[in-house]
Amino acid sequence: MKFDLKSVLVRSSGTLAQDAAGLASLIVMLVIGLHLPGLL
């Protein structure tokens, strides 16, 4: 189990960073979208 997780992380390290960046951008868009009506 531990070896499997390590091999998955090693193989997908590039896409893992891209997924994290995409998740961060979605969270930013959500926060801005929720605060936008209060700003107008």
Backbone as JSON Lines, residues from 0, in Angstrom:
{"i":0,"aa":"M","n":[0.83,-1.19,0.0],"ca":[0.0,0.0,0.0],"c":[0.88,1.26,0.0]}
{"i":1,"aa":"K","n":[1.87,1.28,0.89],"ca":[2.76,2.43,0.98],"c":[3.56,2.58,-0.32]}
{"i":2,"aa":"F","n":[4.02,1.47,-0.87],"ca":[4.77,1.51,-2.13],"c":[3.89,1.99,-3.28]}
{"i":3,"aa":"D","n":[2.64,1.56,-3.29],"ca":[1.71,1.97,-4.34],"c":[1.47,3.47,-4.31]}
{"i":4,"aa":"L","n":[1.27,4.02,-3.13],"ca":[1.05,5.46,-3.01],"c":[2.27,6.25,-3.46]}
{"i":5,"aa":"K","n":[3.44,5.77,-3.1],"ca":[4.67,6.45,-3.49],"c":[4.85,6.42,-5.0]}
{"i":6,"aa":"S","n":[4.57,5.29,-5.63],"ca":[4.73,5.2,-7.08],"c":[3.71,6.06,-7.81]}
{"i":7,"aa":"V","n":[2.5,6.18,-7.28],"ca":[1.49,7.04,-7.88],"c":[1.92,8.5,-7.79]}
{"i":8,"aa":"L","n":[2.44,8.91,-6.64],"ca":[2.89,10.29,-6.47],"c":[4.08,10.61,-7.37]}
{"i":9,"aa":"V","n":[4.98,9.66,-7.55],"ca":[6.14,9.88,-8.42],"c":[5.71,9.99,-9.88]}
{"i":10,"aa":"R","n":[4.79,9.14,-10.3],"ca":[4.36,9.16,-11.69],"c":[3.51,10.37,-12.04]}
{"i":11,"aa":"S","n":[2.75,10.88,-11.09],"ca":[1.81,11.96,-11.4],"c":[2.2,13.29,-10.77]}
{"i":12,"aa":"S","n":[3.49,13.49,-10.53],"ca":[3.91,14.72,-9.85],"c":[3.64,15.95,-10.72]}
{"i":13,"aa":"G","n":[3.81,15.86,-12.03],"ca":[3.56,16.99,-12.9],"c":[2.1,17.37,-12.95]}
{"i":14,"aa":"T","n":[1.23,16.4,-13.1],"ca":[-0.2,16.69,-13.18],"c":[-0.76,17.05,-11.81]}
{"i":15,"aa":"L","n":[-0.09,16.59,-10.75],"ca":[-0.54,16.93,-9.4],"c":[-0.4,18.43,-9.16]}
{"i":16,"aa":"A","n":[0.69,19.01,-9.63],"ca":[0.89,20.46,-9.49],"c":[-0.13,21.22,-10.32]}
{"i":17,"aa":"Q","n":[-0.44,20.74,-11.51],"ca":[-1.44,21.38,-12.36],"c":[-2.82,21.28,-11.74]}
{"i":18,"aa":"D","n":[-3.13,20.15,-11.15],"ca":[-4.42,19.99,-10.48],"c":[-4.55,20.92,-9.28]}
{"i":19,"aa":"A","n":[-3.47,21.09,-8.54],"ca":[-3.49,21.99,-7.39],"c":[-3.69,23.44,-7.85]}
{"i":20,"aa":"A","n":[-3.04,23.82,-8.95],"ca":[-3.21,25.17,-9.49],"c":[-4.64,25.38,-9.97]}
{"i":21,"aa":"G","n":[-5.22,24.39,-10.61],"ca":[-6.6,24.48,-11.06],"c":[-7.57,24.57,-9.9]}
{"i":22,"aa":"L","n":[-7.32,23.82,-8.86],"ca":[-8.17,23.87,-7.67],"c":[-8.09,25.25,-7.01]}
{"i":23,"aa":"A","n":[-6.9,25.8,-6.93],"ca":[-6.72,27.13,-6.34],"c":[-7.46,28.18,-7.16]}
{"i":24,"aa":"S","n":[-7.39,28.08,-8.49],"ca":[-8.1,29.06,-9.32],"c":[-9.61,28.93,-9.19]}
{"i":25,"aa":"L","n":[-10.11,27.72,-9.04],"ca":[-11.55,27.54,-8.83],"c":[-12.0,28.13,-7.51]}
{"i":26,"aa":"I","n":[-11.19,27.96,-6.48],"ca":[-11.53,28.53,-5.18],"c":[-11.53,30.05,-5.23]}
{"i":27,"aa":"V","n":[-10.55,30.62,-5.92],"ca":[-10.49,32.08,-6.06],"c":[-11.71,32.59,-6.81]}
{"i":28,"aa":"M","n":[-12.09,31.92,-7.89],"ca":[-13.27,32.34,-8.65],"c":[-14.54,32.22,-7.81]}
{"i":29,"aa":"L","n":[-14.64,31.18,-6.99],"ca":[-15.8,31.01,-6.13],"c":[-15.89,32.14,-5.1]}
{"i":30,"aa":"V","n":[-14.77,32.45,-4.46],"ca":[-14.76,33.51,-3.45],"c":[-15.1,34.85,-4.09]}
{"i":31,"aa":"I","n":[-14.53,35.15,-5.23],"ca":[-14.83,36.41,-5.92],"c":[-16.29,36.45,-6.34]}
{"i":32,"aa":"G","n":[-16.8,35.34,-6.85],"ca":[-18.2,35.28,-7.26],"c":[-19.16,35.47,-6.1]}
{"i":33,"aa":"L","n":[-18.81,34.97,-4.94],"ca":[-19.69,35.12,-3.78],"c":[-19.62,36.54,-3.19]}
{"i":34,"aa":"H","n":[-18.48,37.2,-3.34],"ca":[-18.34,38.55,-2.79],"c":[-18.75,39.63,-3.79]}
{"i":35,"aa":"L","n":[-18.88,39.3,-5.04],"ca":[-19.2,40.29,-6.07],"c":[-20.55,40.99,-5.84]}
{"i":36,"aa":"P","n":[-21.62,40.3,-5.48],"ca":[-22.89,41.01,-5.23],"c":[-22.8,42.02,-4.09]}
{"i":37,"aa":"G","n":[-21.98,41.77,-3.1],"ca":[-21.83,42.7,-2.0],"c":[-21.05,43.94,-2.38]}
{"i":38,"aa":"L","n":[-20.22,43.82,-3.41],"ca":[-19.41,44.96,-3.84],"c":[-20.18,45.9,-4.76]}
{"i":39,"aa":"L","n":[-21.2,45.39,-5.41],"ca":[-21.94,46.22,-6.37],"c":[-23.03,46.99,-5.74]}
